[in-house]
Amino acid sequence: MSRPMSTVAVTGGTGTLGREVVGALVAAGHDVVVTSCSSSSLRDGVRTVRVDYGRPVELRAAFERADAVVHCATNVTGLRGGEAELGKRVLAAARDAGCGHLVYISIVGADRIPLPYYKAKTSTERLVEDGGVPWTILRATQFHELVARLSSALTRSPLVLVPDIRFQPVSVTEVGARLADLARGSPAGRVRDLGGPEIADWPDLVRQFQAAAGRSRPVRPITLFGSVYAGYRAGHHLAPDGDTGTITFQQYLADRFRR
Ligand SMILES: NC(=O)c1ccc[n+]([C@@H]2O[C@H](COP(=O)([O-])OP(=O)(O)OC[C@H]3O[C@@H](n4cnc5c(N)ncnc54)[C@H](OP(=O)(O)O)[C@@H]3O)[C@@H](O)[C@H]2O)c1
Protein backbone atom coordinates (compact mmCIF):
# COMPACT_ATOMS: atom_id res chain seq x y z
CA MET A 1 0.00 0.00 0.00
CA SER A 2 1.28 3.43 -0.89
CA ARG A 3 2.21 5.93 1.85
CA PRO A 4 1.07 9.44 0.88
CA MET A 5 3.59 12.29 0.78
CA SER A 6 6.48 10.44 2.41
CA THR A 7 10.08 11.63 2.15
CA VAL A 8 12.29 9.60 -0.16
CA ALA A 9 16.07 9.89 -0.51
CA VAL A 10 17.52 9.00 -3.91
CA THR A 11 21.26 8.31 -4.10
CA GLY A 12 22.65 9.26 -7.50
CA GLY A 13 19.45 11.16 -8.26
CA THR A 14 21.56 13.10 -10.76
CA GLY A 15 22.14 10.03 -12.98
CA THR A 16 20.33 8.56 -15.98
CA LEU A 17 18.00 6.46 -13.84
CA GLY A 18 18.06 8.58 -10.70
CA ARG A 19 16.63 11.60 -12.52
CA GLU A 20 13.66 9.54 -13.67
CA VAL A 21 13.03 8.21 -10.16
CA VAL A 22 13.18 11.75 -8.77
CA GLY A 23 10.81 13.03 -11.47
CA ALA A 24 8.26 10.29 -10.77
CA LEU A 25 8.42 10.82 -7.00
CA VAL A 26 8.05 14.60 -7.29
CA ALA A 27 5.13 14.16 -9.69
CA ALA A 28 3.47 11.91 -7.09
CA GLY A 29 3.83 14.65 -4.46
CA HIS A 30 6.71 13.26 -2.42
CA ASP A 31 9.39 15.19 -0.64
CA VAL A 32 12.63 14.12 -2.31
CA VAL A 33 16.25 14.42 -1.17
CA VAL A 34 19.00 13.61 -3.65
CA THR A 35 22.47 12.62 -2.48
CA SER A 36 25.34 13.35 -4.84
CA CYS A 37 29.11 13.14 -4.55
CA SER A 38 29.62 15.80 -7.22
CA SER A 39 26.87 18.37 -6.94
CA SER A 40 25.08 20.33 -4.24
CA SER A 41 22.86 22.46 -6.42
CA LEU A 42 19.10 22.50 -6.15
CA ARG A 43 17.52 20.99 -9.21
CA ASP A 44 13.85 21.54 -10.06
CA GLY A 45 13.14 22.40 -6.46
CA VAL A 46 14.62 19.09 -5.26
CA ARG A 47 17.07 19.33 -2.38
CA THR A 48 20.44 17.92 -3.40
CA VAL A 49 22.87 17.15 -0.61
CA ARG A 50 26.51 16.83 -1.50
CA VAL A 51 27.92 13.84 0.37
CA ASP A 52 31.14 11.94 0.62
CA TYR A 53 29.87 8.36 0.64
CA GLY A 54 32.93 7.46 2.72
CA ARG A 55 31.69 9.65 5.58
CA PRO A 56 28.90 7.83 7.45
CA VAL A 57 27.85 10.91 9.42
CA GLU A 58 27.14 12.94 6.27
CA LEU A 59 25.18 10.16 4.64
CA ARG A 60 23.19 9.42 7.74
CA ALA A 61 22.29 13.10 8.10
CA ALA A 62 21.07 13.17 4.49
CA PHE A 63 18.83 10.15 5.16
CA GLU A 64 17.61 11.42 8.53
CA ARG A 65 13.99 12.19 7.61
CA ALA A 66 13.66 9.68 4.79
CA ASP A 67 11.02 6.97 4.97
CA ALA A 68 12.70 5.19 2.06
CA VAL A 69 16.03 5.28 0.25
CA VAL A 70 16.25 4.43 -3.45
CA HIS A 71 19.87 3.53 -4.15
CA CYS A 72 20.64 4.57 -7.75
CA ALA A 73 24.23 5.78 -7.29
CA THR A 74 26.71 3.35 -8.72
CA ASN A 75 30.45 2.89 -8.70
CA VAL A 76 31.33 1.17 -11.96
CA THR A 77 35.06 1.81 -11.65
CA GLY A 78 35.68 -0.60 -8.81
CA LEU A 79 37.78 2.10 -7.11
CA ARG A 80 37.30 2.79 -3.40
CA GLY A 81 35.82 -0.66 -2.92
CA GLY A 82 33.46 -0.41 -5.87
CA GLU A 83 29.73 -1.03 -5.98
CA ALA A 84 29.56 -3.36 -2.96
CA GLU A 85 31.42 -0.96 -0.66
CA LEU A 86 29.15 1.87 -1.80
CA GLY A 87 26.12 -0.30 -1.12
CA LYS A 88 27.44 -1.24 2.32
CA ARG A 89 27.80 2.43 3.24
CA VAL A 90 24.38 3.40 1.95
CA LEU A 91 22.84 0.46 3.79
CA ALA A 92 24.58 1.31 7.08
CA ALA A 93 23.50 4.94 6.86
CA ALA A 94 19.90 3.95 6.04
CA ARG A 95 19.89 1.59 9.03
CA ASP A 96 21.42 4.18 11.38
CA ALA A 97 18.96 6.83 10.23
CA GLY A 98 16.05 4.48 10.92
CA CYS A 99 14.81 4.30 7.31
CA GLY A 100 12.09 1.72 6.91
CA HIS A 101 12.77 0.76 3.30
CA LEU A 102 15.79 0.42 1.01
CA VAL A 103 15.17 -0.04 -2.71
CA TYR A 104 18.07 -1.31 -4.81
CA ILE A 105 18.32 -1.49 -8.59
CA SER A 106 20.22 -4.42 -10.02
CA ILE A 107 20.70 -6.03 -13.42
CA VAL A 108 19.00 -9.08 -14.92
CA GLY A 109 21.50 -11.94 -14.99
CA ALA A 110 23.96 -10.23 -12.64
CA ASP A 111 24.53 -13.58 -10.93
CA ARG A 112 25.00 -15.50 -14.18
CA ILE A 113 27.40 -13.41 -16.27
CA PRO A 114 30.93 -13.23 -14.81
CA LEU A 115 31.63 -9.51 -15.33
CA PRO A 116 33.34 -7.95 -12.29
CA TYR A 117 30.69 -5.19 -12.13
CA TYR A 118 27.90 -7.79 -12.23
CA LYS A 119 29.59 -9.75 -9.44
CA ALA A 120 29.63 -6.56 -7.39
CA LYS A 121 25.92 -6.04 -8.11
CA THR A 122 25.20 -9.58 -6.86
CA SER A 123 27.30 -9.00 -3.71
CA THR A 124 25.36 -5.80 -3.10
CA GLU A 125 22.07 -7.64 -3.48
CA ARG A 126 23.19 -10.06 -0.74
CA LEU A 127 24.23 -7.16 1.51
CA VAL A 128 20.83 -5.52 1.04
CA GLU A 129 18.99 -8.78 1.75
CA ASP A 130 20.94 -9.34 4.97
CA GLY A 131 21.41 -5.72 6.01
CA GLY A 132 18.66 -5.26 8.56
CA VAL A 133 16.67 -2.66 6.60
CA PRO A 134 13.40 -3.86 4.99
CA TRP A 135 14.20 -4.04 1.31
CA THR A 136 13.07 -4.27 -2.27
CA ILE A 137 15.31 -5.29 -5.18
CA LEU A 138 14.37 -4.77 -8.81
CA ARG A 139 16.50 -6.16 -11.61
CA ALA A 140 16.20 -4.47 -15.01
CA THR A 141 17.61 -5.22 -18.45
CA GLN A 142 19.88 -2.74 -20.29
CA PHE A 143 18.51 0.78 -20.72
CA HIS A 144 17.96 2.14 -24.24
CA GLU A 145 20.62 4.76 -23.43
CA LEU A 146 23.28 2.11 -22.82
CA VAL A 147 22.49 0.12 -25.95
CA ALA A 148 22.52 3.35 -27.98
CA ARG A 149 25.84 4.39 -26.44
CA LEU A 150 27.46 1.02 -27.18
CA SER A 151 25.98 1.00 -30.69
CA SER A 152 27.20 4.52 -31.36
CA ALA A 153 30.73 3.57 -30.35
CA LEU A 154 30.71 0.61 -32.74
CA THR A 155 29.48 2.63 -35.71
CA ARG A 156 32.59 4.83 -35.74
CA SER A 157 34.43 2.16 -37.76
CA PRO A 158 33.99 1.96 -41.55
CA LEU A 159 32.87 -1.66 -41.13
CA VAL A 160 30.64 -2.10 -38.09
CA LEU A 161 31.39 -5.41 -36.34
CA VAL A 162 28.71 -6.25 -33.80
CA PRO A 163 28.75 -9.20 -31.36
CA ASP A 164 26.01 -11.68 -32.15
CA ILE A 165 24.10 -11.30 -28.91
CA ARG A 166 20.58 -10.08 -28.21
CA PHE A 167 19.34 -7.27 -26.03
CA GLN A 168 15.97 -6.46 -24.49
CA PRO A 169 16.46 -2.72 -23.99
CA VAL A 170 14.09 -0.95 -21.67
CA SER A 171 13.06 2.66 -21.21
CA VAL A 172 14.76 4.25 -18.22
CA THR A 173 11.61 6.33 -17.72
CA GLU A 174 9.64 3.13 -17.20
CA VAL A 175 12.27 1.67 -14.86
CA GLY A 176 12.31 4.95 -12.91
CA ALA A 177 8.53 4.93 -12.60
CA ARG A 178 8.60 1.34 -11.35
CA LEU A 179 11.26 2.14 -8.76
CA ALA A 180 9.29 5.17 -7.57
CA ASP A 181 6.18 3.01 -7.18
CA LEU A 182 8.18 0.42 -5.27
CA ALA A 183 9.64 3.10 -2.96
CA ARG A 184 6.14 4.39 -2.23
CA GLY A 185 4.93 0.92 -1.29
CA SER A 186 5.88 -1.57 1.39
CA PRO A 187 9.18 -3.49 1.21
CA ALA A 188 8.57 -6.33 -1.24
CA GLY A 189 11.83 -8.34 -1.39
CA ARG A 190 12.97 -9.40 -4.83
CA VAL A 191 10.29 -8.29 -7.28
CA ARG A 192 9.67 -9.36 -10.85
CA ASP A 193 12.38 -8.43 -13.34
CA LEU A 194 11.62 -5.57 -15.71
CA GLY A 195 12.68 -5.64 -19.36
CA GLY A 196 11.86 -3.86 -22.58
CA PRO A 197 9.01 -4.84 -24.91
CA GLU A 198 11.23 -6.54 -27.53
CA ILE A 199 14.19 -8.90 -27.64
CA ALA A 200 16.31 -8.14 -30.69
CA ASP A 201 19.63 -9.09 -32.23
CA TRP A 202 22.19 -6.45 -31.43
CA PRO A 203 23.21 -6.09 -35.12
CA ASP A 204 19.56 -5.19 -35.88
CA LEU A 205 19.53 -2.65 -33.05
CA VAL A 206 22.73 -1.15 -34.47
CA ARG A 207 21.03 -0.88 -37.87
CA GLN A 208 18.10 0.91 -36.20
CA PHE A 209 20.56 3.22 -34.47
CA GLN A 210 22.34 3.99 -37.74
CA ALA A 211 19.07 4.70 -39.54
CA ALA A 212 18.00 7.12 -36.81
CA ALA A 213 21.44 8.76 -36.69
CA GLY A 214 21.72 9.08 -40.47
CA ARG A 215 24.60 6.62 -40.79
CA SER A 216 24.75 3.73 -43.22
CA ARG A 217 27.89 1.73 -42.63
CA PRO A 218 27.78 -2.01 -43.32
CA VAL A 219 27.02 -4.10 -40.21
CA ARG A 220 28.47 -7.58 -39.73
CA PRO A 221 27.73 -9.88 -36.80
CA ILE A 222 30.78 -11.40 -35.12
CA THR A 223 31.14 -14.18 -32.59
CA LEU A 224 33.25 -13.56 -29.52
CA PHE A 225 34.57 -16.09 -27.08
CA GLY A 226 34.97 -16.30 -23.34
CA SER A 227 32.65 -16.83 -20.40
CA VAL A 228 31.23 -13.31 -20.38
CA TYR A 229 30.07 -13.49 -24.00
CA ALA A 230 28.87 -17.04 -23.46
CA GLY A 231 26.61 -15.64 -20.72
CA TYR A 232 25.28 -12.94 -23.04
CA ARG A 233 24.90 -15.39 -25.92
CA ALA A 234 22.91 -17.68 -23.63
CA GLY A 235 20.61 -14.73 -22.92
CA HIS A 236 21.12 -14.64 -19.17
CA HIS A 237 20.66 -10.84 -19.28
CA LEU A 238 17.19 -11.14 -20.83
CA ALA A 239 13.88 -11.27 -18.98
CA PRO A 240 11.43 -13.02 -21.30
CA ASP A 241 9.24 -14.03 -18.35
CA GLY A 242 9.47 -10.74 -16.48
CA ASP A 243 7.38 -7.62 -16.65
CA THR A 244 7.83 -5.56 -19.78
CA GLY A 245 7.81 -1.88 -20.54
CA THR A 246 6.06 -0.47 -23.60
CA ILE A 247 8.61 1.88 -25.18
CA THR A 248 10.63 0.24 -27.95
CA PHE A 249 14.22 1.06 -28.92
CA GLN A 250 12.86 2.48 -32.19
CA GLN A 251 10.54 4.82 -30.29
CA TYR A 252 13.37 5.86 -27.97
CA LEU A 253 15.59 6.62 -30.98
CA ALA A 254 12.86 8.59 -32.76
CA ASP A 255 12.32 10.69 -29.66
CA ARG A 256 16.04 11.18 -29.04
CA PHE A 257 16.92 12.22 -32.59
CA ARG A 258 13.83 14.45 -32.90
CA ARG A 259 15.22 16.41 -29.95
N1 LIG B 1 22.53 1.45 -17.50
C1 LIG B 1 21.84 0.32 -17.61
O1 LIG B 1 21.58 -0.17 -18.71
C2 LIG B 1 21.33 -0.36 -16.36
C3 LIG B 1 20.52 -1.49 -16.46
C4 LIG B 1 20.05 -2.10 -15.28
C5 LIG B 1 20.40 -1.58 -14.03
N2 LIG B 1 21.22 -0.49 -13.99
C6 LIG B 1 21.60 0.04 -12.67
O2 LIG B 1 20.98 1.31 -12.51
C7 LIG B 1 21.78 2.09 -11.62
C8 LIG B 1 21.93 3.49 -12.19
O3 LIG B 1 22.55 3.40 -13.46
P1 LIG B 1 22.70 4.71 -14.37
O4 LIG B 1 22.90 4.23 -15.74
O5 LIG B 1 21.59 5.67 -14.05
O6 LIG B 1 24.07 5.29 -13.81
P2 LIG B 1 24.67 6.75 -14.02
O7 LIG B 1 23.92 7.55 -15.01
O8 LIG B 1 26.12 6.55 -14.21
O9 LIG B 1 24.37 7.48 -12.63
C9 LIG B 1 24.77 6.99 -11.41
C10 LIG B 1 25.12 8.12 -10.46
O10 LIG B 1 26.03 7.56 -9.53
C11 LIG B 1 26.84 8.60 -9.00
N3 LIG B 1 28.22 8.11 -8.91
C12 LIG B 1 29.13 7.97 -9.89
N4 LIG B 1 30.27 7.46 -9.41
C13 LIG B 1 30.08 7.28 -8.08
C14 LIG B 1 30.89 6.79 -7.01
N5 LIG B 1 32.14 6.36 -7.22
N6 LIG B 1 30.36 6.76 -5.78
C15 LIG B 1 29.09 7.17 -5.55
N7 LIG B 1 28.26 7.65 -6.52
C16 LIG B 1 28.77 7.69 -7.76
C17 LIG B 1 26.74 9.80 -9.94
O11 LIG B 1 26.04 10.83 -9.23
P3 LIG B 1 26.77 12.03 -8.46
O12 LIG B 1 28.04 12.36 -9.23
O13 LIG B 1 25.77 13.12 -8.48
O14 LIG B 1 27.05 11.48 -7.10
C18 LIG B 1 25.84 9.30 -11.07
O15 LIG B 1 24.93 10.28 -11.49
C19 LIG B 1 23.09 1.33 -11.43
O16 LIG B 1 23.05 0.68 -10.18
C20 LIG B 1 23.09 0.29 -12.54
O17 LIG B 1 23.78 -0.89 -12.19
C21 LIG B 1 21.69 0.14 -15.10
The ligand as a Tripos MOL2 file, in Angstrom:
@<TRIPOS>MOLECULE
LIG
   48    52     1     0     0
SMALL
NO_CHARGES

@<TRIPOS>ATOM
      1 N1         22.5320    1.4530  -17.5030 N.am      1 LIG1
      2 C1         21.8410    0.3150  -17.6100 C.2       1 LIG1
      3 O1         21.5830   -0.1730  -18.7110 O.2       1 LIG1
      4 C2         21.3330   -0.3650  -16.3550 C.ar      1 LIG1
      5 C3         20.5150   -1.4940  -16.4570 C.ar      1 LIG1
      6 C4         20.0450   -2.1040  -15.2770 C.ar      1 LIG1
      7 C5         20.4050   -1.5840  -14.0250 C.ar      1 LIG1
      8 N2         21.2250   -0.4870  -13.9920 N.ar      1 LIG1
      9 C6         21.5970    0.0430  -12.6730 C.3       1 LIG1
     10 O2         20.9800    1.3060  -12.5060 O.3       1 LIG1
     11 C7         21.7810    2.0910  -11.6240 C.3       1 LIG1
     12 C8         21.9350    3.4910  -12.1900 C.3       1 LIG1
     13 O3         22.5460    3.4000  -13.4600 O.3       1 LIG1
     14 P1         22.6950    4.7090  -14.3730 P.3       1 LIG1
     15 O4         22.8990    4.2290  -15.7410 O.co2     1 LIG1
     16 O5         21.5920    5.6730  -14.0540 O.co2     1 LIG1
     17 O6         24.0660    5.2900  -13.8120 O.3       1 LIG1
     18 P2         24.6690    6.7530  -14.0200 P.3       1 LIG1
     19 O7         23.9250    7.5530  -15.0080 O.co2     1 LIG1
     20 O8         26.1250    6.5540  -14.2090 O.co2     1 LIG1
     21 O9         24.3670    7.4810  -12.6350 O.3       1 LIG1
     22 C9         24.7690    6.9940  -11.4150 C.3       1 LIG1
     23 C10        25.1170    8.1150  -10.4650 C.3       1 LIG1
     24 O10        26.0330    7.5580   -9.5320 O.3       1 LIG1
     25 C11        26.8430    8.5990   -9.0000 C.3       1 LIG1
     26 N3         28.2180    8.1130   -8.9060 N.ar      1 LIG1
     27 C12        29.1250    7.9690   -9.8910 C.ar      1 LIG1
     28 N4         30.2700    7.4590   -9.4140 N.ar      1 LIG1
     29 C13        30.0820    7.2800   -8.0790 C.ar      1 LIG1
     30 C14        30.8910    6.7880   -7.0130 C.ar      1 LIG1
     31 N5         32.1420    6.3630   -7.2210 N.pl3     1 LIG1
     32 N6         30.3590    6.7560   -5.7770 N.ar      1 LIG1
     33 C15        29.0910    7.1720   -5.5470 C.ar      1 LIG1
     34 N7         28.2650    7.6460   -6.5170 N.ar      1 LIG1
     35 C16        28.7710    7.6890   -7.7600 C.ar      1 LIG1
     36 C17        26.7370    9.7970   -9.9390 C.3       1 LIG1
     37 O11        26.0400   10.8310   -9.2290 O.3       1 LIG1
     38 P3         26.7700   12.0260   -8.4600 P.3       1 LIG1
     39 O12        28.0390   12.3560   -9.2330 O.co2     1 LIG1
     40 O13        25.7680   13.1170   -8.4790 O.co2     1 LIG1
     41 O14        27.0540   11.4790   -7.0970 O.co2     1 LIG1
     42 C18        25.8410    9.3040  -11.0700 C.3       1 LIG1
     43 O15        24.9270   10.2790  -11.4860 O.3       1 LIG1
     44 C19        23.0910    1.3320  -11.4280 C.3       1 LIG1
     45 O16        23.0540    0.6820  -10.1810 O.3       1 LIG1
     46 C20        23.0910    0.2930  -12.5360 C.3       1 LIG1
     47 O17        23.7810   -0.8910  -12.1930 O.3       1 LIG1
     48 C21        21.6860    0.1380  -15.1030 C.ar      1 LIG1
@<TRIPOS>BOND
     1     1     2 1
     2     2     3 2
     3     2     4 1
     4     4     5 ar
     5     4    48 ar
     6     5     6 ar
     7     6     7 ar
     8     7     8 ar
     9     8     9 1
    10     8    48 ar
    11     9    10 1
    12     9    46 1
    13    10    11 1
    14    11    12 1
    15    11    44 1
    16    12    13 1
    17    13    14 1
    18    14    15 2
    19    14    16 1
    20    14    17 1
    21    17    18 1
    22    18    19 2
    23    18    20 1
    24    18    21 1
    25    21    22 1
    26    22    23 1
    27    23    24 1
    28    23    42 1
    29    24    25 1
    30    25    26 1
    31    25    36 1
    32    26    27 ar
    33    26    35 ar
    34    27    28 ar
    35    28    29 ar
    36    29    30 ar
    37    29    35 ar
    38    30    31 1
    39    30    32 ar
    40    32    33 ar
    41    33    34 ar
    42    34    35 ar
    43    36    37 1
    44    36    42 1
    45    37    38 1
    46    38    39 2
    47    38    40 1
    48    38    41 1
    49    42    43 1
    50    44    45 1
    51    44    46 1
    52    46    47 1
@<TRIPOS>SUBSTRUCTURE
     1 LIG1         1 GROUP 0 **** ****
